[in-house]
Amino acid sequence: LSMKNMQDDTKVYITPWDLDMTYGYSWDSNSDSNMFENPENLPNVSNLWTNSKHVNERLITRYWDLRLQVFNMNNINKKIDSYCNKIKYSVARDSEKWLETDLEEETNKIRNWIEQRIEILDKEFRSK
């Protein structure tokens, strides 16, 4: 996600890069910050709102366009299923060498987290 600052022609980038951190685990496995259990602890999008009515309207419109098409749970679940199909054999091999991983259980955690987070975002964008 990137946004252009129209005043000084710079861009702001929000790039999730570490999936542990992206989905709420801290680098030291501190469960206090675990956002799987508490997705509402993630920063909300209120810091994206500006004093510009035009920017806010475009942001809201773009969110709902994406939300109803790309970010609907059917599409997200299809994408997750596709990823699971690609990694299932690797997960099985990894489980033999390291800790056993229940791919279905982990996948359900991610599905639930995404669904909860989308509900929070929907609420945020409905209130504007």
C-alpha positions in Angstrom: 0.0 0.0 0.0 1.4 3.4 -0.9 -0.1 6.8 -0.7 1.3 10.0 -2.3 1.6 13.1 -0.2 0.3 15.8 -2.6 2.0 18.6 -0.7 5.6 17.5 -1.0 5.3 14.8 -3.7 6.6 12.0 -1.4 5.1 8.6 -0.9 4.2 6.8 2.3 4.6 3.0 2.2 3.0 0.5 4.5 4.5 -2.8 3.7 4.0 -5.9 5.8 7.2 -7.9 5.4 7.5 -10.2 8.3 4.5 -12.5 8.5 5.1 -13.2 12.2 4.8 -9.5 12.9 2.1 -8.9 10.3 -0.2 -11.3 11.9 0.5 -10.2 15.4 3.4 -12.2 16.8 6.3 -10.3 18.3 9.9 -11.4 17.5 10.3 -12.8 21.0 6.9 -14.7 20.9 5.4 -12.3 23.4 1.8 -13.3 23.6 0.7 -10.0 25.0 0.9 -8.5 21.5 -0.6 -11.5 19.8 -3.2 -10.0 17.4 -4.5 -13.4 16.3 -6.5 -13.3 19.6 -6.9 -9.6 19.6 -7.2 -8.2 16.0 -8.7 -5.0 17.5 -5.2 -4.3 18.9 -3.9 -3.6 15.5 -3.6 0.1 14.7 -6.8 1.3 13.1 -6.9 3.2 9.9 -7.8 6.5 11.6 -4.2 7.7 11.0 -5.0 7.6 7.2 -7.8 10.2 7.5 -6.8 13.6 6.4 -8.2 17.1 6.6 -9.0 16.7 2.9 -12.6 15.7 2.3 -11.7 14.8 -1.3 -8.9 12.4 -0.1 -11.1 10.8 2.5 -13.9 10.3 0.0 -11.5 8.7 -2.5 -10.1 6.5 0.2 -13.5 5.3 1.3 -14.6 4.7 -2.3 -11.5 2.8 -3.1 -11.8 0.7 0.1 -15.4 -0.4 -0.7 -14.6 -1.1 -4.3 -11.8 -3.4 -3.2 -13.8 -4.8 -0.3 -16.7 -5.9 -2.4 -14.6 -7.4 -5.2 -11.0 -8.3 -4.2 -11.3 -8.4 -0.4 -14.5 -10.4 -0.1 -14.1 -13.6 1.9 -14.8 -15.9 -1.0 -11.9 -14.4 -3.0 -9.6 -14.5 0.0 -10.5 -18.1 0.9 -9.8 -19.1 -2.7 -6.4 -17.5 -2.5 -5.7 -19.1 0.8 -6.8 -22.5 -0.6 -4.4 -22.0 -3.6 -1.5 -21.2 -1.3 -2.3 -24.2 0.9 -2.3 -26.5 -2.1 1.1 -25.1 -3.1 2.7 -25.6 0.3 1.0 -28.7 1.7 3.9 -31.1 0.8 6.5 -28.7 2.1 4.6 -28.3 5.3 4.5 -32.1 5.7 8.3 -32.4 5.1 8.9 -29.5 7.4 6.8 -31.2 10.1 9.0 -34.3 9.9 12.1 -32.3 10.6 10.8 -29.7 13.0 7.6 -29.3 15.0 4.5 -30.9 13.6 2.3 -28.3 12.0 -1.4 -28.8 11.4 -1.9 -26.9 8.2 -5.7 -26.9 8.5 -5.6 -25.5 12.0 -3.1 -22.8 11.1 -5.0 -21.9 8.0 -8.2 -21.6 10.0 -6.4 -19.2 12.4 -5.5 -17.0 9.5 -9.0 -17.2 8.0 -10.6 -16.2 11.3 -8.1 -13.4 11.8 -8.6 -12.0 8.4 -12.4 -12.2 8.8 -12.3 -10.4 12.1 -9.9 -7.7 10.8 -12.1 -7.1 7.8 -15.1 -6.6 10.1 -13.1 -4.0 12.1 -12.0 -2.2 8.9 -15.6 -2.3 7.6 -16.8 -0.7 10.8 -14.0 1.9 10.5 -14.9 2.8 7.0 -18.7 2.8 7.6 -18.3 5.4 10.4 -16.7 7.9 8.0 
